[in-house]
């Protein structure tokens, strides 16, 4: 993120990040997680799982903010996210 000036509370701001995990054999390929992801992290894949469905693929893992919306909307409990190590704003390039 690029700032034109440094905020006063830079040391206190923590950016939440997540790591998405897909249990491919549970997925039935409904696409809810892809369609309703607020950050467009997932995409449809071309490969098949053991049931013959297309599970989602992770398109942009760095955009995940660990909102858990994919978990809440998945009818088969085939996707979940875990919190990634926190990264402070001051650790990003401020130029």
Secondary structure as UniProt FT lines:
FT   TURN            8..12
FT   STRAND          14..15
FT   STRAND          18..22
FT   TURN            24..26
FT   HELIX           32..36
FT   TURN            38..39
FT   STRAND          42..44
FT   TURN            50..51
FT   STRAND          56..58
FT   HELIX           61..63
FT   HELIX           69..73
FT   TURN            75..76
FT   STRAND          79..83
FT   STRAND          87..88
FT   HELIX           89..91
//
